Amino acid sequence: MDVRLTAEQRQLRDAAARLADELGPGSVADLDDEQRVARLGKAVDTAGWRSLRSDGASGVEVALVAEEFGRGLVDVAFLGPVLADDLLGPAGEPGEWTIAVDGRAVDARGRDRALEPADGLLRWAPVGAPLPGADLTRRTATLAAESTVRGELSADRRTRWYALAITVTAADQLGAARGAQTLAVEYAKVREQYGRAIGGYQAVAHLLAENQALIEGSISVLRHAAWAVDELDPVEALRAARIAHLYLTRAALTVCETAVQVHGGIGNTWDCLAHVYLRRALASAEWFPVRLEEIDCGLS
């Protein structure tokens, strides 16, 4: 495995980062700005982000985009559509697709159909009414009718898809952790107590340094899982994805909760973006949850 990104992969990552920075929500209030959301959705459509897999993108490339969109709290559908795109393939039926998990359509903003692999079959159902949820950046919805069989999925195809799905949701968690860390660091630079910025006190500085170490370790684990999606056999790819998911779930929770703590009292208010990152990380962890018993090694 070559851990270095190619020039094209760096350009893809930078383009996703620019879009997230320019049109992602900069505050909690921005989440209600429908004009901004419409511009963001149009930009995602125009760039073809949702059809990355059918356009030939690797697992690493999809994970890079997912990470940057998580960091920027991109609040239009991406993960669901790109996973549906992987299931449908280049010859897939046109439509506003997302995926269904446990009988609910996830990442369903602007989507009208949901795919779900189950028991060797690929099933689909129309997307129904929105459901309440903790994640303020993505929508969950009911399925409006009983699912219908669309085709069959081989065991290897299904396993490799789950490896991709688990990996890109872990990438979204990493992005949320990076965004929360940046938010906390910037706040620690400007918030003063007793005449100095709070980042100058060891109690705060050490927390942020430990979080950065968690993020750096998470990047390495995730990159291997993203590479494995296409380069290892399906069973090994799934195992790498599960390890990454377990590691990222713990790391992202720690980083996001610490970001709330660094903000002090304001971190527990609605207007602080820290809780939005925490909600997103928790929601991504639950799409395809992984138990430690599912892998054959322990994680400290």
N, C-alpha and C positions, 0 to 999 in steps of 0.2 A: 504494500500500500504506500503510495506517494502522498504524504500529508499536505504537500504544497498545492495551493489552488492555481489553476491555469489562469492565463490572462482573461479568457472569456468568462470564467467563473467569478473572477474579481469584478469584472464589469457588470455581470448580472447582479451580484451582491450589492454593488454601489448604486445601481439603478433602482433596486428595491428599497435601499436605504433612503435615497433621495425622495422617492415617492412617499414613503412613510413620514419623512420629516416635513415635506411640503404640505401634505393633505391629511395626515393623521391628526387626531385630536390633541391639541396642546393643553387642554384643560378639561375638567369634568363637564363644564357647560358646553364645550364644543361637541360633545356626544349627541346633543339635541339639534345640531345645525344640519338640517336636511340638505341644504344647498352644498355644503362641504362634502357630505356623504355622497351626494349624486355625482359631484366632480371626481371624487375618489373612485367610485364604482366605474365611471366611464373610463378613467385612466387605467384601471386594472383590466377592463375589457379590451381596451385599445392595445395594451402591451402584450396581451395574450397570456397573462400569468396563470389563468385557470386551466389552460390547455398545455401546460409544460410537459407533462408525461407523453401525451400523444404527439407532441412536437419533438420528442427525442431527448428530453432533459433527463439527466441521471438523478439518482436519489440524493447525491450531494448537492446538486443544483436546486432541487426542490426544497431541501432542508435549509439552504442558504437564504432563499426567499422567505420561507416560513419564519426563520429566526428574525430577519429584519422587520417583517410585518408584525411579529409579536413585540419586538422592541418598540415599534412606533404605534402600537395599539391600533393597527389598521382595522377599521370596524365595518368592512364590507366582506362578503363571503369570499374566502380563498381556500382554506384547508379542505372544506367539504367538497367544493367543486373540483379541486385538483385531484383528490382521491377518487371521485366519481369518474374523472377523465381517465385515470389509470385503469379503472375497471372497464370502461367503454372502449378504449383504444382509438386508434386513428379513424376507424370506420364507424365510430359511435354515432348514435342518433342525436341530431342537434336538439338542444333544449337547455333550460336553466336547471342543471342537475346539482344535487348535493348528495350526501350520504345519510343513511339512517343508522342509529345505534340504539339497540334495545327498544325498538318500536317508536322512536322519536326522530324527527329530522333535525340534524344539527347543522350549524352554520347556514341557516336557512333564509337569511335576508335576501329577498329578490329571487328565491328559488321556487320552482313549481313541481319538481319531481325529485324523489330520493331513491337511491340504490342501497341495497344491503345484501352482502353475501351471507348465506346461511345454509348449512347442511348440504354443501356441494352445489347449491343453486344460487343464481344471481336474481334477486327479486327487486321489484320497484313498486312505488306507491306515490300518489299525488301528495304534495305538501299541504297541510291544513292550517289551522289557526295557530298563531303564536302562543307560546307558553312562557310563564314567568321563569326567570332564571337569575343566578347570581352574576353571570358574566354580562357586563354592561356593553361589551363591544361586539357580541355575536348573538344571534337569535336562535332559539330552539322552537320547534313547532310540532304539532301533532301530525299524524298521517291521516289523510282525509278518507281513506278507504283501505280495505284489505289489500295486502301486497299481492302482486302478480308475478309469476315466474317469467323472467326474461331470457334465461339461458342457463347453462351449466358452467361450473368452474372446477377445474381440476384441483387436486389437493395441493400440488406445487404452486399453481397460480394463486390460489387462495392464501397459502402461507406467505408467499412473497409479497402479496398485497398487504397482509397484516404487518409484515416487517416494515413496509413503507409507511403505513398508517401510524404505527407506534412511533416510528422515528420522527416523522414530521410533526406529530403532536409534542414530542419531546423537544424538537427544535423551537416550537412556539413557546414552550416553557422557558427555554434558555433565553429567547428574545425578551420575554417578560422580565426575567431576572436581570438581564442587562439594562433594560429600561428603568427598572426600579433602583438599581445600583447607581445609575447616572443621576437619577432624580435625587437620591439621598446624598451623593457626593456634592452635587451643586448646592443643595440646601446647607450642608455642613460648612461650605465655604463662606456663606453669607450670613448665617444665623449666629448672632453673637451672644455670649453670656460672660459676665464679669470682664467686659472689655476685649474679649478675644473670640474669634470664630470657633464654634464648637468642634470643628474638624481638627483643631489644634490640641484637643484634649485626648489623652491616650484611650480613655474609655470608648470614645466614638471612633477614633482613628483605627483602633485595633479591630473593631467590629467591621468596618468598611474594608480593611485589608483582608480579613478572613473571608469576607464575601467575595472579594475579587479572586482569591485563590480558589474558591468553590467554582466560580465562573470559568476560570482558566481550565480547571480539571474537567468541567462539563463539556467544554469545547472539544477536548481531545476524545472523550468517550462518544460524543455525538458524531464527530467526523467519521470515526470508525464504523459506527452503525449505519450512517448514511452511505458510506462506501460499500458496505456489506450488502446493501439492498440489491445491487446489481452484480456484484462480483463474487459473492459466496453462494453456496447452494441454499435453497430456501430455508431449511431448518437452521443452519448456522446463521443466516441473516436474521431470522426471527429471534434467535437467542441474543445476538448482538443488540438488536432493537430493544429487547426486554431489559437488558442490563443498562442500556442508556436511559431508558424510561425510568427505571428505579432510581438511578443516580440523579437524573435531572429533577425528578419529582421532589426528592429530599432537598436538593440544592436550591431549587427555585423557591420552595416554601421558606427556607431559611433566609434567603436573600430578600424576598419580598416582605416578610415579617420584620426583618431588621430595618428595612427602609421605613416602615411605619414607625418603628421605635425611634429612629434617628430624627424623625420629624417632631417627636415629642407630642404635645397635646394636639397640635394641628394635624398630625398624622392620623388621628382618629376622627377627623371631620370629613364630611361628604365632599368638600371642595378640594381636598388633597388627592392627587392622582395615584398616590401609593396604593390605595385600596383597589383601584381599578386594575393595576398590575397583579395584585394578589388574587383577585377574583378570576382574572384570565388564566393565570398559572394553575389555579385549582381546577378550573373547568376543563382545561386541556388534559390534565392528569386523569380525569374521569371518563374521557371519551373511550379510551382503550386501556383500562386499568390493568396493572401488572402486579402479581404477587411474588414475593421472594421465593416461594416454593416452586415457581415455574422455571427457575433456572437452577443450575447445579453448582452454584458457588455462592458464598456469602458476601455481603457488602457491609462494611462497617459504617 
